[in-house]
C-alpha cells in the first residue's frame, strides 16, 4: 500500500486538497447541512409518494428538517468567511483608508 507523500511545496498529489477547498474550515457543519438536506428530502418524498395513512406527518417533518438545514448552511458559510487583518483593523495606507466604509 502506498500512501500519498507531500512534496516539498506542501501539496499532496491526491484529490483531498480539492475536497478540503470545497468543504472549507468546518467539515462538521458541512456534513450536518448535507445530512439534514438528504434526510428532509427523503421524508418529503416518502410523504408525497408513499401510500401512508399519516402522509402529512412526513411532509411537514421533511419540510421542517430542510428548513433547519439552512441553519447549518448559514453557520458553515459564516465560519468560512475570510476577512484580512487589514480590513478588520482598518489599517491606513498613505493617509487614506484602504476601504472608505471602514473607520
Buried (B, 14 or more C-beta within 10 A) or exposed (E): EEEEEEEEEEEEEEEEEEEEEEBBEBEEBBEBBBEBBEBBBEBBEBBEEEEEEEBEEBBEBBBEBBEBBEEBBEBBEEEEEEEEEBEEEEEEEEEEEEEEEEE
